[in-house]
């Protein structure tokens, strides 16, 4: 049976991936489909590919719809109301932690080495907050080297994207091709979309195999790293204390809205 419910899930993942600092993998965890997503990507290249296609295709449709229709809205909010927008996603990210700790059964399964892995994951992502993220001008008249850069940028970004806590958009921003990619999507430049898309597909396939291996063979350790990555992303996306009283109230409301959204999604998806 086709899982058309995944369209809205894909839209949430796609919209989040537009915002630097927010991970589509984190949203997949919020939605309770992360493990299944990894299995479906790997299973797509097996004899049961039709079964996994029924899960992945609606999800992919949702991602494309979100990037095509909601990207401009997300970017507008991020440009004009960056603080409240970041606080909303901050609440969403923090809201997923109880589900992660419950799924990993931290109380019974975690030992000292797992908490060390958690700390390493948190520090790894949190350190990204110190990288220069000034946007570059979109690249024009792309050469062969430019297309190669875009391909591997898509590869690296999607590899990060599938890991909760690491933002693919943030990686593109660090590499210096974020505006090139986003403007290419907005202007519907087939060459940029095709090259970056090919890199994204390759990155997702390779990273999903790596994640699946570790989830199956080192479950608690993998969850420890994932929880650490999510915690670390809080430091990346935190916009600082709002400057005015009104903005502080709006930011608090947005943060509570993010927590509420995570709780509601958890109630729906984890029932």
Buried (B, 14 or more C-beta within 10 A) or exposed (E): EEBEEBBBBBBBBBBBBBBBBBBBBBBBBBBBBBBBBBBBBBBBEEEEEEBBBBBBBBBBBBBBBBBEEBBBEBBEBBEEBEBBBBBBBBBBBBBBBEBBBEBBEBEEEBEEEBBEBBBBBBEBBBEBBEEEBEBEEBBEEBEEEBBEBBBBBBBBBBBBBBBBBBBBBBBBBBBBBBBBBBBBBEEEBEEBBBBBBBBBBBBBBBBBEEBBEBBEEBEBBBBBBBBBBBBBBBBBBBBEEBEEEEBBEBBBBBBEBBBEBBBEBBEEBEE
